[in-house]
Structures are given as structure tokens and as C-alpha cells.
Amino acid sequence: MEGSSSSSQPTVFKNLPINTTSGKSCFTKNVTIEVAYEKLDLVMKQPVDFESLRANEYDVKKFFEDQGWMGYFDLINGPVYTVLV
């Protein structure tokens, strides 16, 4: 037997901190700023440096190799393009 609820909204959505039935967008508009090219400082570094971790006695590279994650790290540690388009 169905529950006698006055709303057709599922119970799981009734306690959300946002109004899911308003139909309004929950997204804000992008905010942009103008920065002169000369004021930009490009920081090039390796997001995940396994050699530095190993030098500090935290050798975790094998764990990621065993799980097949090295292709991902090659991608994020890959080339940095310094010319802005």
C-alpha cells in the first residue's frame, strides 16, 4: 500500500538544504577579471613528484603502478604550454 503523502516528491529529497522543486537554476554566472599579460606569473611544476616523495622516504609509486594509474600521472605531469592563446 502506498504511503499517504500529500506531495509526490520522494522522501529522500524532502530534507535537502536546497529547494529542488523551484525550477530555478542553482548555478551562478561566471566571474571574470582582466589581468594584464605582463602581470601573470607562470608557475611550472610537477603536480605529483614521485622522486621527491621517494627521497623523503614515502615511496608510493609502486602502489599507483600496480593499479594502472601511471597513464593518468603522465597526463597531469605532461607538457606545460607556456603561450596563452
C-alpha positions in Angstrom: 0.0 0.0 0.0 1.3 3.4 -1.0 2.1 6.0 1.7 -0.5 8.7 2.1 1.8 11.7 1.4 0.3 15.0 0.1 3.4 15.5 -2.0 4.6 13.4 -4.9 8.2 14.3 -4.0 10.2 11.3 -2.8 11.0 11.2 0.9 14.8 11.2 0.2 14.6 14.7 -1.3 12.4 16.3 1.4 15.3 17.1 3.7 17.7 18.6 1.2 19.0 22.1 2.2 18.1 23.4 -1.3 14.7 23.8 -2.9 14.7 21.1 -5.6 11.2 21.9 -6.8 11.6 25.6 -7.6 12.8 25.0 -11.1 15.4 27.8 -10.7 19.0 27.3 -11.7 21.3 26.5 -8.9 24.4 27.7 -10.8 25.9 31.2 -10.6 27.3 33.1 -13.5 31.0 33.1 -14.2 33.0 35.9 -12.8 35.9 37.2 -14.9 38.6 39.6 -14.2 41.1 41.4 -16.5 44.7 40.9 -15.8 47.5 42.4 -17.9 49.7 39.7 -19.5 52.8 41.2 -18.0 51.4 40.7 -14.5 50.9 37.0 -14.9 53.4 34.7 -13.3 53.5 31.2 -14.8 54.4 28.6 -12.2 55.5 25.3 -13.9 55.9 22.4 -11.6 55.1 18.7 -11.5 51.8 18.1 -9.6 52.9 14.6 -8.4 56.6 14.2 -8.0 57.3 10.6 -7.1 61.0 11.1 -7.0 60.6 13.8 -4.3 58.3 11.6 -2.4 60.7 8.7 -2.6 63.6 11.0 -1.4 61.5 11.8 1.6 61.0 8.1 2.4 57.5 8.0 1.1 57.8 5.6 -1.8 54.3 5.2 -3.1 54.9 5.0 -6.9 54.6 1.2 -6.9 51.1 1.4 -5.4 49.9 3.5 -8.3 51.8 1.4 -10.9 50.1 -1.8 -9.6 46.7 -0.1 -10.0 47.4 1.1 -13.5 47.4 4.9 -12.7 50.7 5.8 -14.3 49.0 6.9 -17.5 47.0 9.4 -15.6 50.1 10.8 -13.9 51.9 11.0 -17.2 48.9 13.1 -18.4 48.9 15.6 -15.5 52.7 15.7 -15.3 52.9 16.1 -19.0 54.0 19.2 -21.1 53.1 22.7 -20.0 52.2 25.1 -22.8 53.5 28.5 -21.8 51.9 30.5 -24.6 48.4 31.8 -23.9 46.1 31.8 -26.8 
